[in-house]
């Protein structure tokens, strides 16, 4: 597997190539080949990521409150955000996955991709220093941080929908999960939102909350179109 392309993409060349390979080694591959996986690197990378992202927000967004910084940090270091970084650098082309994992999925699962980013951060740290790890993190999170900081004060869709519907008095808004599909590690939930027993919209998401939020977002969109 040619890892030079990945090194070029992330802007860092490893002195210890074995460390890079370990960062990309999923537990399924490690188990089948009796080697160490990237789990311990991921553990450390998670802590480095939280520290560096906190430091970056503190230094670059002085107007944010402590609570707002917490929300922005949660947004930029979540699985979805890290998965986007992995996709940006084509991690799926370089991951070492076991047969069980690679045959059951057409492409690496988002969680595996996200974990490998955290493992890579720790690998860079061990191969050089915190400064290089910080460089990689900031380069990949500065834009998401900017976007998240601009929207941190916005209300969530369920709150907005409730305010729209309650302008003319009390109403009954209920959310219900219609179905859930897929294996435990990759479920998709379908939710609907009702207003006075009338279905307004249906949404899907990776969690029940996300599905409800999507249903609320669609309902808000419908109200905007009508008005």
N, C-alpha and C positions, 0 to 999 in steps of 0.2 A: 504494500500500500504506500503510495507516494504522499508523504506528509508535507513536502515542501510547498505545495499549493496552499495548504491550510496555513502554514507559517507566513506565507506571503500575504494572505488575506487578513490575518489578525495583526500583522505588522510586528511580529516577534519571532526570532529564530532561536530555537532551543539548542543549548550546548549539549544537554543530556536528552537524546531522542527517546530513550526508554521512559523518561518521565512524561513526555508528551503522549507516548503510546498508552501508558497507564491511565492518563487522564481521559482517554477515549475508550477505555475498556469497561464495558458493561458487565454486571455480575453474571449474566447468562453466558457470556464468552469466557469469563474468568473461571466459572465453575466447570465448564466443558474442557478447559485446557489447563486446569490446575495452576492458575496464576492469580496474582492479586488484582482485584478490580479497582475502580476509581472511587469507591465509596468513602474511603478515609480522606482522599483529596477533596471530595465533594463537601465533606463535613467542615474542613478548614476553609475551603473556598467560600462557603456560605457566610462564615464569620467575617472574612476579609471583605466580602462584598457588602455586608451590612455596615461595617465600619467606614469603608471608603465612600459609599453612597451617602452615609450620614454626614461625613466630613465635607463632601462636595456640596450638599444641600446647604449646610451651615455657612459655608464660605461664599456661595454664589447666589443664594436666595435669602438675603437678610430680612426681607419683609414678611417672610412666612413665619407663622407662629409655631410653637413646638408641636401642637396637634396637627397643623397643616403639613409640617415636615414629615411627621409620622405617616400621614396618608399618602403623600407623594412617594416616600421611600417604599411603602408597601406596594404601590402601583408599579414602580420601575424595577423592583427585584422579584416580582411574582413570576410564577411559571410561564405565563403568557409572554411576558416581556423577555425573559431569558430564552424562550423558544424562538422568539423573533431574531434574537442575536445569533442563535445557532443556525437558523435558516439563512440569515444574511451571509454567514461564512461557510455555508454548505457543510455543516458538521455531519449530516447524514451520509456523506460520501466517505467519511473517514472513521466512523465509529466501528468498534469491534463488538459485534453482536453475536450471541450464540445462535445455533440453528433454530432452537425453539422460538426465539424472539424474532429472528429475521424471516422465518417462514410463515409466522402467524400474522405478520403485519407487512403491508406493502412498503411502508417507510417507517423510520424510527418514531416511536411515540413521543409526543411533546414533552412528557415528564422526563424521559431519558435524555432528550436533547437539552432540556433546561439543566438537568443535573450535570451534564458533561461540561457546560459552560462554567459552573461553579468549580468543578474539578480542574478545569484548565486554568482558572484564576490561581488556584493553589499551586499548580504545577509551575506556572510562571514565577510565582513567589519563591518557590524552592530553587528554581533554576537560576534566578537572579536576585531580585529583592522586591520589597514592597512598592517601590517607586514604579517598577515596570508593570506590576500587577495593577496598580492604580491607573497607570496610563491606559491599559487595555479597558478597564472598567469605565473610566470617564469618557473615553472615545466612543464607547458603545451606548452609554446611558445619558450623555449630555442632552441629546435631542428629545428622548422620551421624558427626561426630567423637566425640560422646558415646557413640553406639551402638558404634562401632568400638573405642573405648577400653575398653569393658566386656567385650569379647570377645577382646581382643588376646592374652590368655594361653592361650586355648583351643587344643587340638590340632586338626589338620585331620582330616577324616573318614577318610582312608586310614590314618592313624596309629591312630585310635581303633578302627577295624575290626580292624586287625592285633593290637592289644592284647586285644580281645575274643576273637579266634579262637586266640590263642596262650596263653590261660590254662592250657590242659591240655597244653602241649608245642608242639613245632615243627609248623608247618603250611605248606602251599604255597598262597600267594595270588598269583594272576596277573590282570593287567588286559590287555584286548585291545580294539582299535578294530574294531568290526564294520562300520561304514560311515561315509562322509562325504558330505554333500549340500550343494548350493548353490554359488554362484560363489565365487571366491577371497576376495573382500572380505567375504563374509557366509556362511561355512561353518557347518554344524552337524554335530558329530561324535556318534556313538553308540558307547558303550563298555560292556563287561560285566566283572564281577568274578567270578572263580572261586575256590572254596575246595576244595582237594583234588580238582580236576577236576570239581567240581559248580558250575553257574552259580547265583550268589546273587542278582544283580540287574543291571539294565541302566539306564544313564543317558545323558542327552544334554547337550551343552554347546557353547559357541562355540569352545572349544579342546579339544584332546585331554585336557589335564589337568583342565579343568572337567568334561568328560564322565566321566572316571574318578572324580572327586570326587563327582559326583552318583550314580554307581553305588554307591560306598561308603556314601554317606548313606542311600540306599534300603535297602542291606543292613543297616545299623545299625538302621534303623527296624523292619525285619522281626524282628531279634533282640529288640528291646525289646517288640514286640507278643507274641512267643512267651513271653517271660519276664515 
